[in-house]
Amino acid sequence: MAFRLRPRVLAAAATLAGSVLLLSSVASAHSLESSTVSVVVGEDSADATISVALETLDEVLGTDYAAGSDVASYADEVITYLDEHLTVTGADGSTWTETWSKAVTESVEGIQSFSVDVSLDTGGAEASGFTLDYDAIIESDPAHEAVVVLTDAAGEISTAGVLDASDSNLQIGATADIGIADMIGYGFHHVLEGADHLLFRVTLLLVAPLVAVAGRWRRADGVLPTARKVVGVVTAFTAGHSLTLIASALGWVSLPSTPVEVLIAASVGVAAVHVMRPLARHGEEAIAGLFGLVHGLAFAGILTDLGLDGSTSLLALLAFNLGVELAQLVTVVLLFPSLYLLSRTRCYRSVRLAGASIALAAAGGWAMDRLGVLGNPLAGVEDWVISHPWNVVVALALLAGCCWLIDRRGVRSLPRAVGAASDESPQLGATAVAAAGNIGTRRRVHPSVLERKEGTR
């Protein structure tokens, strides 16, 4: 009896650890590691809009702006800080005067951001060429980046460059190029630093080693069927998000950000319910493809903020999408081997249900927060996971190894502890039942059989 409880205790410990992480700190579902400087250049004028996440400002300045509701109460303080870290120099070497106005807070993919306009006085010089020097946040956080989006006099929008700790200067001109490598990096980090996108995919991976039979999950036989299912889920998600990403970035489809973000939270919830009990045979592929369309709209929202919409930015669009796919591949490579090993053990049912429960709770928190009903009480998991990705990978691997060792020990002690199998570990259960049957058969030999055997001798 004591032995049979061990996998359940281990899985329960994993659930408790996940719950603690959920309550550990406050974070958003997307990366706070970048801000945006949108520059609009006219024939003889230049203006900019700077957008920085409130939580990022609080972390760097030691303030509590994110908890406040009145932007006017702290706008002057933030503007003073930004003004100290922005310098614009014309082609003739003169420094342009900055006039700040219209400070607001806005929500971008669930992140509350401080946004302020600044008008640049060119002093009569041409506005087509100048140098932008900006290191707000970057000077305190070397990992932070500022994306510069340029709208030129012809109305063409492009990404002029990315400012970081290694280079906070950018030459603005008519020949500004889009950094393809930067766009791949942005697609890559947007997924790996977006807890909702990640949790959706990882939740669906939980049932990749299983098959739906008569409305219940059963363990799949062998590695190849499991690998085919992983490929199917990844392909479905890729097809879904690529379609809407391209369509939205090219202006063919447009939806407000709030319903898109709510639907993304719903996608995590639907995936969690499916993991608990199959909604349909091959339902994980259908869920990945259908809700992949919604996730693609969210990706497109980021591209719009970066100025990567329109046919002129098609190459950058494809580069961003490539980054998204690379992040998806990394997620599978790092996590799925541990999940597969776990699926070969008797404790996988408990692990599966624990993971689905955490995903369902997170989905509910995101939905309430994005609908404005209630602040997300379970938001802390995002910050911890994003800040400690390798801890998560190692912890899952250790859990898989422990469960596997416990099962191996159980096989050696079958005559002492014969237990019923779970749906996801039929092989061990069958062996145990067979062993129990053999033992019982030897003990129940009828006396007449023994007499006949004696007679033959």
N, C-alpha and C positions, 0 to 999 in steps of 0.2 A: 504493500500500500504506500509506504514512504517513497519508494522509487517512482511510482506512477505519478506522484504529485510534483516531482522535480521539474519536468518541462513546463508545467503550468505555473509553478512558482517563478521560474526563470522568465517566462513570457509576461507574467504579471509585473515583475520587477521592471521589465522593459517598458511596459505601459505606464507605470508610475514615473519612471524617469522621463518619458515623453511628456507627461502631464506637468511635471515640475518645470521642464523647459518651456512649456507653453505659458507659464506664469512668471518666467524669470525676468523679462524686461519688455520694453515697448519698442516696436519697430513698425515699418510699413512693408507692404508686399512687394515693393520694387526697390531698386537700388537708389541710395542717397549719395552715391559717390560721384555725381556729376551735376553741374549746373549749366544754364544756357545763357548765352549772350547773343541776342538777335539784333543784327545791325541792318538798318534800312538806309540805302544810299540813293540820293536824288542827284539832279544835275548840279546843284550848288548847296545841298544840305545833307546832313547825316544825323540819324537818330538811332537809339538802341534801347532795347528792353532786356533787363537782367532778371533772371528767375532762379531763385535758390530755395531749396527745401527748408522749411522752418526748423525741422529737427536737426538738420545739418548746421544751421546758424546757432541753434541752442547748444549743440555739442562743442562748437568752436568758441563761441563767445561766453559760454557759461550762463546763458539766459533761459527763459521759459516761455518763449514766444508761442510755441506750438499749443500751449494750454490756454492762451488768451483768444478772445474772439474779436477784439477791436484793433484792427491794424493801425489805426491812427495813434494808438497809445505807444507804439514802438517804432513807427515808420521812420521818424527822424533819426533814431539811434542807428538803425540798419543803414539808412542812406549815408550817414556820416562814415560808417565803416566801409561801405562800398566805394564811396568817393575817394577815400584814402588809398584804395587799391586799384583805381582805374585811371589810366593816363592815355590820352589820345594825342598823337603827334602828326601834324600834316607833312606833306612831302617837302615843304620848305623848312622844316625843322621847328616850326612854331607849335606851341601846345594849345590845343583847342579847349575852350571854356565849356564846362559841363553844367547843365541846368536840370535838376531832378524834379520829377512831378509824378502824379497819378500812381501812388503805391496801393497795391491791392493784394489780397490773398486769393489763390486759385487752386483747384484740385487737378492734378495731372496724374492719371492712372492711380488714384487713391492717395497720392502724396500731396499734402498741403504745402504750397510754396508761396514765398514772398516774391512779388513781381513789381518792378518799378521801371518807369520810362525815364530816359535821360536824353536831352537834346544837346547836340554838339555844335558849338559855334565855330564854323570853319574860318572865320575872319576874312572872308572873301576869297579864300583859296579853293581850288577844285576839290570836290569831295570824293573823286573817283579813286584816289590813292592816299592811304595814310597808315600809320602804325598803331596797333592796339596793344596796350600793355595792361594786363589784368591778372591779378593773383589773389583775389578774395577767396577765402577758405583754403586755397592751395598753399598759402604761406604757413598755415597751421597744420594742414593735413596733406602730406605729400602724395597720398593716393588719390586725392580729389582731382577732377578734370573739369574744364569748362569748354563746352562745345560752342563754337562761334558759327552762327547761321547768318548767311548774307543774302539780302534781297537787293539786287542792283537796280539801276535806273530804268532798265527795261522790264523790271518785274520778275526776272528770273531768280529762283531761290536755289541756293546750294549751301553745302557745308564748307565754310572757308578754312576751317582747321580746328584743332583741339589744343587748348592750352593746358599745360601740366607743370609739375615741379621742375622738370628739366628745361622747359622753355615757355615763358609766360608772355612772349612777344609774338605778334602775328602781323604780317604785312597784308593789308587789305587792298586789293586791286582788281581790275577787270579780268585778270587771268588766273584768279584763285582756283586751285585744283581741289578736287575731293580726294581725301585720303582713303583709298580702298581698304588698306590694312586696318585703318581706324574703324571703318564701318563693320568689318568682320569682327573686330574686337568688341564693338558696341553690341552687335547681335549676340555674340557669345556671352558677354557679361550680363546683358539684360535678362537672359534666361537663367543663368546660374545665380544671379542676385535677385531674381523674382520668385518669392516663395510660392505664390499661387500657381505659376506656370510649372515649377518644379514638382510641387505636391501632386498636381493633376497627373503628371507622367509617372511619378513613382508609385502612386496609388494603383494605376492600371497595371504596372509591372508586378504587383503583388499576386495577380492571378495568372500571370504568364505561364508558370509551371503547372497550372491546373486546367481541367476541362469541365465544362458544365454538362452534367448528366442528370436528367429527371429533376431539374431545378435545384441541384446541389453540386458543390464543387468536389471533384475527384482529382487525384494526382495523375498527371500525364505520364505516359511511359516514355522514358528516354530523353536525351538532350535535343535531338533533332525536332520533334514536335514542339518543344518549348522554344527553340530558336526560331522556328517558323512563326510562332505566335508573336514573339518579340518583334520580328521584322514586320509582321502585319500591323501591329499597333503603331510602330514608329512610322511606317509608310503612310498609314491612314492619317496620322496627325500631321505629317509633313505635307501631304496633299491638301488637307483642309486649311491649314494656316497659310500655306503658300498662295492658294487661290485668293483668299480675302486680303492678304497682305499686299499682293500685287494690285488687285482691283481697287482697294482703298487708296493705296499710295498713288495710283494713276488717276484718282478722282472719279472712278466709276461707281464706288459705293461710299456712303458717308453715314455714320451713326453717331449720336452723342456718346460721350465717354462713360457717363454714369450707367446706362443700361448694359453697356458692354462689360464693365467691371463687375456688375451684379451677376451677369450671366457667367462670367469666369468663375466667380465664387460658386454658382450653382453647378458648374461643370465638375468642380472638385467634390461637391456633395453627391451628385449622381454617380460618379466613379466610386465613391466610398460605399454607397448603397449596393452597387453592383459587386463590389468585392465581398461584402457581407453575405450576399445571396445573389446568384446570377439572375439578372433581369432578362437575359436572352442568351441563347447559344451564340458564341462569337460576339457577344455584346460589347466587349472591350474594344474591338476594332471599330464598331459602329460609333461608340461613344468618343473614341479618339478622333475619328474623322469628322463627326458632326460638331463637336465642341472645338475641334481644331479650327473651324471656320471662325468661331468667336475669338479664340486666342490670336488669330491672324489680324483681326481688327484692332486688338490692343497693341500688337507690334506696330501696326501702321500708324497708330496714334503717336508712338514715340518717333517714328520716321517723320511725321508731319512737324513735330516740334524741332526736329533736327534739320528741317528744310529739304528732306529727301522725298518729296512728292513731285510728280510730274515726269514726263518721259525723258527729260534731259538728265534725270538722275537715275536712270534705269540700272546702270552699272553699279552704282552705290547701293541701290535697292537689292540687287542680287547678292552683293557682298554682305549686306546685313543679314539676308536670309541664310547665306552660307554659315555665318556665325551662329545663327540659331540652330542649324542642323549639327554643327560641331558640338555645341553645348549639349544637345540631345544625345549624341553619340557618347560623349564623356560620361554623362549621367548613367547610361546603360552599362558601359564598361566598368565603372567603379562600383555600382550597387548591385547589378543583377547576379554576378557570381555568388554573392552572399545570400541573396534571396533564393537562388536555386538550391544551394546547399541546405538552407533552412527548410525548403519544401520537401526535402528527403527525410525529414525528421518528424517525430510525433508532435512536436510543440508548434508546428507551423500554423495549425488552425488558430491557436491562441495569438500568435504573432500577427497573423493576417487580420483577425478581428480587432486587435489592439491598434494596428496601423490604420484600419478603416475608421475606427472610432475617433482617432486623433484627426484624421482628414475631415471627417464629418463635423467635428467641433470647430475646426479652423474655418471650414466653409461657412458655417453659421455665423461665426464672428465677423468674417469679411462681409457677408451679405448685410448684416445689421449695420455695420459701420458705413458701408457704401450707400445704403438706403437712408442713412441719417437717423436711424432708429435708436441706436445705442453704440457707444464707442466699443471697439473690438476688445473684449476682455481677455482674449487668448492670443494677442498679437506678439507676445514675447518670443515665441518659437522662431519667428523669421530672423530676428537679429542674431540669435545665438547660432542658428544653423548657417546663416550666410557668413558669420564671422568665424566659424569653426568648421568648415566643410570636411576637413580631414578627420576631425574627431568623430563626425557622424559616420564616415566611411569605415573607420577603424572599429567603432563601437558595434556596427552592424556585422562586421566580419568576426569580431570576438563572440557576439551572440550566436552566430551561425556555427562557429567552431565548438562552443560549449554545448549547444543542443546536439550536435553530431556526436560528440564524445559521450554524452549521456545516453544516446540511443545505442551506440556501440557497446557500452557497458550493459545496457538492457538486454542485448542479444545474447551476451555471454551468460546472463543470469536468468534465462527463460524458464528453466525448471522451477526456480524459486519464485518467479513473479511473472505470471501470464496475464496480460491485460488486453482489453479490447482495443482494436485499432481505430484511429480517427479516420475521417473520410480521406485525408490527405496523406496517410501513411499505411496503405493497405498491405504492403509487402510484409512489414514487421508483424502486423496483426495476423496475416495468413500463416506465417511461420509459427507464431505463438499458438494459434488455434490448432494447427497440425500437431505441434508438440504435445499440447494438452490432450488431443484426441488419441495419440499413440500411447501416452501414459495411461489414460483411462482404459484403453483397449487391452493392454497387458494385464491390468488388474481385474478385468471382468471376463476371463476365459471360463467357459462353462465346464463343469466337472465331466460331462459326457465326452467332451473333446479330449480331455486328458486321459480318460479311460481308453478311448480308441487309439490314442497315441501309444499308450502302454501296450495295447494288444498287438500293435504292429511290430513292436520290438521283439 
